[in-house]
Amino acid sequence: MARKPRIEFQGGLYHIITRGNQRQKIFKSVTDYRKYLELLERYKDRYPFFLYAYVLMTNHVHLLIEMRDTPLSKILQGIDQSYTMYFNRKYGTVGHLFQGRYKAILCDRDAYLLSLVKYIRYNPMRTKTAKSLGMYPWSSHRAYWVRKGFKGLVDTDFVLGVFSTRKGVARRRYRAFIANEEGLKREEVYSTVDQRIQGGEEFVERVLAQYGGEGADKGRGKVYSLSQIGSAVEKLYGLSARELRSSAKTREISFGRKVFSLMASECGYRCNEVAAYLKKDPSGITVHARVGEELSMPIKELREYLDQISTTQA
């Protein structure tokens, strides 16, 4: 099954992750880091967007972007292609530098903006690339840290404005916020709804209702009933609908509920519909409907089984 098209719209907040092909290094020298930032600045001038945070790591890049008029695909493809040409010329290599297409997670601004700014900023420390925040030069950290005189890529006003309308106060509060190392964990950052959205049920439903015509997977829709999905879960994992609806919280049954909820979400069912079928509280289903990387293979297996049964019965 082809990947779902991205949901892109003006004002959308996106956490972009671009990785080196087969985890290879995409930055080998100081010049490489500078070249990427130069390209990022060039495309930001050509196709304006808001950049709230970034970090360049040895084999991947994180960007926190608010889209304006130009589609993300046009911006990111331009940057990646231009940098790949530069890299291949410099190091005498050929072929793809980046791993497939970049990952773009549409995020609920109100719930995740500040947390993602912090998560991106702490990336060098989590990977032990740097011992302290100020020791890593290839991030947006300095743009928020200095009092004045810094003019660069990062649009700091909106983020600082969350803390205070007075710049000095805002920077002090921002520093206190960043100094507190507590924040989103990796699994929370990569846990998404519908494989492309990060947010609560209300945000997800609003986005899909407003932009689902272009962004939703039209080909699949509600082609499978919840009963069919339940039967597939029972066939593949030996978990009946009765067990999924029970109060049991064993690892196997919890796994089955998650896989069922994720497949139902992919097929276009809302959390309240899934909750009604499973006889559970909708808030719990919202959590189940957030897919993590560890559940990608079970979902793929379930999807292929449903498609196979559908083809056999056609």
C-alpha positions as CSV (number, residue, x, y, z in Angstrom):
1,M,0.0,0.0,0.0
2,A,1.3,3.4,-0.9
3,R,2.1,5.9,1.8
4,K,-0.6,8.3,2.7
5,P,-0.2,11.8,1.2
6,R,0.8,14.5,3.6
7,I,-1.7,17.0,4.9
8,E,-0.3,20.4,4.1
9,F,-1.9,23.8,4.6
10,Q,-1.0,27.3,5.4
11,G,-0.3,27.8,9.1
12,G,0.3,24.2,9.7
13,L,3.2,23.4,12.2
14,Y,5.4,20.5,11.0
15,H,8.2,18.6,12.7
16,I,10.5,17.6,9.8
17,I,13.1,14.8,10.1
18,T,15.5,14.1,7.3
19,R,17.9,11.2,7.6
20,G,21.0,10.0,5.8
21,N,20.5,7.0,3.5
22,Q,21.3,3.8,5.5
23,R,22.2,6.0,8.4
24,Q,25.2,7.4,6.6
25,K,26.8,10.7,7.6
26,I,25.4,13.7,5.8
27,F,27.8,16.2,7.4
28,K,31.5,15.4,7.5
29,S,33.0,18.8,8.0
30,V,32.2,22.3,9.3
31,T,31.8,23.4,5.7
32,D,29.0,20.9,5.2
33,Y,27.0,22.2,8.2
34,R,27.4,25.7,6.9
35,K,26.4,24.7,3.4
36,Y,23.2,23.2,4.6
37,L,22.3,26.3,6.6
38,E,23.1,28.4,3.6
39,L,20.7,26.4,1.5
40,L,18.1,26.6,4.3
41,E,18.4,30.3,4.4
42,R,18.3,30.6,0.6
43,Y,15.1,28.6,0.2
44,K,13.6,30.5,3.2
45,D,14.1,33.7,1.2
46,R,12.8,32.2,-2.0
47,Y,9.8,30.4,-0.5
48,P,9.0,32.1,2.9
49,F,8.2,29.9,5.8
50,F,8.6,30.3,9.6
51,L,11.4,28.3,11.2
52,Y,11.1,28.0,15.0
53,A,13.8,25.5,15.7
54,Y,16.5,23.3,14.0
55,V,19.4,21.0,14.8
56,L,21.8,19.5,12.4
57,M,23.2,16.1,13.6
58,T,25.8,14.0,11.9
59,N,23.4,11.8,10.0
60,H,20.0,13.6,10.3
61,V,18.3,17.0,10.6
62,H,15.3,18.2,12.6
63,L,13.4,21.3,11.5
64,L,10.3,22.9,13.1
65,I,8.5,24.7,10.4
66,E,5.3,26.6,10.0
67,M,4.1,26.5,6.4
68,R,3.0,29.6,4.5
69,D,2.1,29.7,0.8
70,T,4.7,27.3,-0.6
71,P,4.1,23.5,-0.1
72,L,6.7,21.8,2.1
73,S,7.5,19.3,-0.6
74,K,8.8,22.1,-2.9
75,I,10.9,23.5,-0.1
76,L,12.4,20.3,1.3
77,Q,13.0,18.7,-2.1
78,G,14.8,21.8,-3.2
79,I,17.0,21.8,-0.2
80,D,17.7,18.1,-0.2
81,Q,18.5,18.0,-3.9
82,S,20.8,21.0,-3.8
83,Y,22.7,19.6,-0.8
84,T,23.0,16.2,-2.3
85,M,24.5,17.7,-5.5
86,Y,27.0,19.7,-3.3
87,F,27.8,16.6,-1.2
88,N,28.3,14.2,-4.2
89,R,30.6,16.7,-6.0
90,K,32.7,17.3,-2.9
91,Y,33.2,13.7,-1.9
92,G,33.0,12.1,-5.3
93,T,30.0,10.0,-4.5
94,V,26.8,9.3,-6.5
95,G,23.2,8.4,-5.8
96,H,20.8,9.3,-3.0
97,L,22.2,10.9,0.1
98,F,19.0,11.0,2.1
99,Q,16.8,8.1,3.2
100,G,13.7,8.1,1.1
101,R,11.3,11.0,1.6
102,Y,11.6,13.2,4.6
103,K,9.2,12.7,7.5
104,A,6.8,15.5,8.2
105,I,4.6,15.3,11.3
106,L,1.7,17.8,11.4
107,C,1.6,19.0,15.1
108,D,-1.0,20.7,17.3
109,R,0.7,24.0,17.8
110,D,-1.0,24.7,21.2
111,A,0.0,21.4,22.7
112,Y,3.4,20.7,21.1
113,L,5.2,23.9,20.0
114,L,7.3,24.6,23.1
115,S,7.8,20.9,23.8
116,L,9.2,20.3,20.3
117,V,11.5,23.4,20.5
118,K,12.9,21.9,23.7
119,Y,13.1,18.3,22.2
120,I,15.0,19.5,19.1
121,R,17.3,21.7,21.2
122,Y,18.3,18.7,23.5
123,N,19.0,16.3,20.6
124,P,22.9,16.8,20.8
125,M,22.8,16.1,24.6
126,R,20.6,13.0,24.3
127,T,23.0,11.5,21.7
128,K,26.0,12.6,23.8
129,T,27.3,14.7,20.9
130,A,27.6,17.6,23.3
131,K,27.9,17.9,27.1
132,S,25.9,21.1,27.4
133,L,23.4,23.2,25.5
134,G,25.9,25.9,24.7
135,M,28.6,23.6,23.3
136,Y,26.8,22.5,20.1
137,P,27.0,25.2,17.4
138,W,24.6,23.6,14.8
139,S,21.2,24.4,16.3
140,S,18.8,27.2,16.8
141,H,19.9,27.6,20.4
142,R,21.9,30.8,20.0
143,A,19.0,32.6,18.3
144,Y,16.9,32.4,21.5
145,W,19.8,32.8,23.9
146,V,21.4,36.2,23.0
147,R,19.7,39.4,24.0
148,K,20.2,41.3,20.7
149,G,22.2,41.6,17.6
150,F,21.5,38.1,16.3
151,K,19.9,38.0,12.9
152,G,19.5,34.6,11.4
153,L,17.3,31.8,10.2
154,V,15.1,31.4,13.3
155,D,11.8,33.2,13.8
156,T,12.0,33.6,17.6
157,D,9.3,36.2,18.2
158,F,6.3,33.8,18.2
159,V,7.9,31.3,20.6
160,L,9.2,34.0,23.0
161,G,5.8,35.7,22.8
162,V,4.3,32.7,24.5
163,F,6.4,33.5,27.6
164,S,5.9,37.3,27.7
165,T,5.3,40.3,25.4
166,R,8.4,41.9,27.0
167,K,11.5,40.5,25.2
168,G,13.8,40.5,28.3
169,V,11.2,38.8,30.5
170,A,10.5,36.3,27.6
171,R,14.1,35.4,27.2
172,R,14.6,34.8,30.9
173,R,11.5,32.6,31.1
174,Y,12.5,30.8,28.0
175,R,15.9,30.0,29.5
176,A,14.2,28.7,32.6
177,F,12.0,26.5,30.5
178,I,14.9,25.1,28.5
179,A,17.1,24.6,31.6
180,N,14.4,22.2,33.0
181,E,15.4,19.0,31.2
182,E,12.0,17.4,31.6
183,G,10.1,17.2,28.3
184,L,8.8,14.9,25.6
185,K,10.4,11.5,25.3
186,R,11.4,10.1,22.0
187,E,8.5,7.7,21.8
188,E,6.1,10.5,22.4
189,V,7.6,12.6,19.6
190,Y,7.4,9.8,17.1
191,S,4.0,8.6,18.2
192,T,1.4,9.9,15.8
193,V,-2.3,9.6,14.8
194,D,-3.0,8.3,11.3
195,Q,0.8,8.0,10.8
196,R,1.2,11.7,10.1
197,I,-0.5,13.9,12.8
198,Q,0.5,14.6,16.4
199,G,-2.3,15.9,18.6
200,G,-5.4,15.1,20.6
201,E,-8.6,13.7,19.2
202,E,-10.2,17.1,18.7
203,F,-7.3,18.5,16.8
204,V,-7.0,15.3,14.6
205,E,-10.7,15.2,13.8
206,R,-10.7,18.9,12.9
207,V,-7.7,18.6,10.6
208,L,-9.1,15.5,8.8
209,A,-12.5,17.1,8.5
210,Q,-11.2,20.3,7.0
211,Y,-8.3,18.9,4.9
212,G,-9.2,15.3,4.6
213,G,-10.3,15.7,1.0
214,E,-6.7,16.2,-0.1
215,G,-4.8,14.5,2.7
216,A,-6.9,11.5,3.5
217,D,-6.3,8.1,2.0
218,K,-9.3,8.1,-0.3
219,G,-8.6,4.7,-1.8
220,R,-9.1,2.8,1.5
221,G,-11.7,4.8,3.4
222,K,-14.0,2.6,5.4
223,V,-13.6,-0.3,3.0
224,Y,-13.4,-2.7,6.0
225,S,-16.0,-2.9,8.8
226,L,-14.9,-2.9,12.4
227,S,-16.1,-6.5,12.6
228,Q,-13.8,-7.4,9.7
229,I,-10.9,-5.8,11.4
230,G,-11.8,-7.6,14.6
231,S,-11.9,-10.9,12.8
232,A,-8.5,-10.3,11.2
233,V,-7.0,-9.5,14.7
234,E,-8.5,-12.7,16.0
235,K,-7.1,-14.7,13.0
236,L,-3.6,-13.3,13.2
237,Y,-3.2,-12.8,16.9
238,G,-5.7,-15.2,18.5
239,L,-7.6,-12.4,20.3
240,S,-11.3,-12.4,20.1
241,A,-13.6,-9.4,20.1
242,R,-14.8,-10.5,23.6
243,E,-11.2,-10.4,24.9
244,L,-10.5,-7.0,23.3
245,R,-13.7,-5.6,25.0
246,S,-12.8,-7.1,28.4
247,S,-11.3,-5.3,31.3
248,A,-8.1,-7.4,31.1
249,K,-4.9,-5.4,30.6
250,T,-2.4,-8.2,29.8
251,R,0.4,-7.3,27.4
252,E,-1.2,-9.5,24.6
253,I,-4.7,-7.9,24.9
254,S,-3.3,-4.4,25.2
255,F,-1.3,-5.1,22.0
256,G,-4.4,-6.4,20.3
257,R,-6.4,-3.3,21.2
258,K,-3.7,-1.0,19.9
259,V,-3.4,-2.8,16.6
260,F,-7.2,-2.9,16.2
261,S,-7.4,0.9,17.0
262,L,-4.6,1.8,14.6
263,M,-6.1,-0.2,11.7
264,A,-9.5,1.2,12.4
265,S,-8.0,4.8,12.4
266,E,-6.3,4.1,9.1
267,C,-9.6,2.9,7.6
268,G,-11.2,6.2,8.5
269,Y,-13.0,5.4,11.8
270,R,-13.1,8.1,14.5
271,C,-12.0,7.4,18.0
272,N,-15.5,7.4,19.4
273,E,-16.6,4.8,16.8
274,V,-13.7,2.6,17.8
275,A,-14.4,3.1,21.5
276,A,-18.1,2.2,21.0
277,Y,-17.1,-1.1,19.3
278,L,-14.5,-2.0,21.9
279,K,-16.8,-0.7,24.7
280,K,-14.0,1.5,26.1
281,D,-13.6,5.2,27.0
282,P,-12.8,7.3,24.0
283,S,-9.8,9.0,25.8
284,G,-8.1,5.6,26.0
285,I,-8.7,4.9,22.3
286,T,-7.1,8.3,21.4
287,V,-3.9,7.0,23.0
288,H,-4.2,3.6,21.2
289,A,-4.6,5.5,17.9
290,R,-1.1,7.0,18.2
291,V,1.1,4.8,16.2
292,G,4.7,4.2,17.2
293,E,7.5,2.8,15.0
294,E,7.3,-0.5,17.0
295,L,3.8,-1.2,15.7
296,S,4.4,-0.5,12.0
297,M,5.1,-4.2,11.1
298,P,2.0,-5.6,12.9
299,I,-0.2,-2.9,11.1
300,K,1.4,-3.8,7.8
301,E,0.7,-7.5,8.4
302,L,-2.9,-6.8,9.4
303,R,-3.4,-4.6,6.3
304,E,-2.0,-7.2,4.0
305,Y,-4.2,-9.9,5.5
306,L,-7.3,-7.8,5.0
307,D,-6.4,-6.9,1.5
308,Q,-5.7,-10.6,0.7
309,I,-9.1,-11.7,2.1
310,S,-10.8,-8.9,0.2
311,T,-9.2,-10.0,-3.1
312,T,-10.1,-13.6,-2.4
313,Q,-13.7,-12.8,-1.8
314,A,-14.0,-10.4,-4.7
